[in-house]
Amino acid sequence: MKLKYFPDTDTLHVILTNNTVVETRDLNENILIDLDHEGKVVSMTIEHAQQQNDSLDVSYQTVSTSSAGHHFS
C-alpha cells in the first residue's frame, strides 16, 4: 500500500495495488474509488483530506491473523 499526499490540492491518494484502473466511481463528493477489471479496489482518492480530518497524522496497525476475528471497542 502507498499513500501520497498532495498539499497544494489537499488530496490523499491511497494505492492498494498496481492493477490497471478500468472504472472510477464517486463514493461521495470528496471520495473516488478506482476499480480494476474484476471490480476490485485499486486505489482511493480523498479530496479535501485535511479539511475532513483536521489532521493528517498517519499511523497504521498490523493485526495478526489470531486476532482478526476480535472486535475492539
C-alpha positions in Angstrom: 0.0 0.0 0.0 1.2 3.5 -0.8 -0.1 6.8 0.5 0.5 10.0 -1.5 -0.5 13.4 -0.2 -0.6 16.5 -2.4 -0.7 19.6 -0.1 -1.4 22.0 -3.0 -4.8 20.4 -3.6 -5.2 18.8 -0.1 -5.7 15.4 -1.8 -4.8 12.0 -0.4 -4.3 9.1 -2.8 -4.3 5.6 -1.3 -2.9 3.0 -3.7 -3.7 -0.6 -2.8 -2.5 -2.4 -6.0 -0.8 -1.7 -9.3 -3.7 -3.2 -11.3 -5.0 -1.2 -14.2 -7.9 1.1 -13.4 -10.9 0.5 -15.7 -13.5 2.4 -13.8 -13.7 5.2 -11.3 -16.8 5.6 -9.0 -17.8 8.5 -6.8 -18.4 7.3 -3.3 -19.5 10.8 -2.4 -18.5 14.3 -3.5 -15.0 14.0 -1.9 -14.1 10.3 -2.3 -13.3 8.5 -5.5 -12.8 4.7 -5.8 -10.8 3.2 -8.7 -11.6 -0.4 -9.7 -9.9 -3.0 -11.9 -11.5 -5.2 -14.5 -12.7 -7.6 -11.7 -14.3 -4.8 -9.7 -11.6 -4.9 -7.0 -10.5 -1.6 -5.5 -7.2 -0.4 -6.9 -7.0 3.0 -5.2 -9.0 5.6 -3.4 -8.7 9.4 -3.7 -9.8 11.7 -0.9 -10.3 15.3 -1.8 -10.0 18.0 0.9 -8.4 15.3 3.1 -7.1 17.6 5.8 -10.3 19.6 6.0 -12.3 16.4 6.6 -10.0 15.2 9.3 -8.4 18.3 10.8 -5.1 16.4 10.8 -3.0 14.2 8.6 -1.3 12.3 11.4 -0.9 8.9 9.8 -0.4 5.7 11.7 -1.2 2.1 11.0 -1.5 -1.2 12.8 -0.8 -4.6 11.5 -3.2 -7.1 13.1 -2.2 -10.8 13.4 -4.5 -13.4 12.0 -5.0 -14.8 15.5 -6.8 -11.6 16.5 -8.6 -10.9 13.2 -11.9 -12.2 14.5 -11.9 -10.0 17.6 -13.7 -6.7 17.8 -12.3 -3.8 19.8 -14.3 -1.0 21.3 
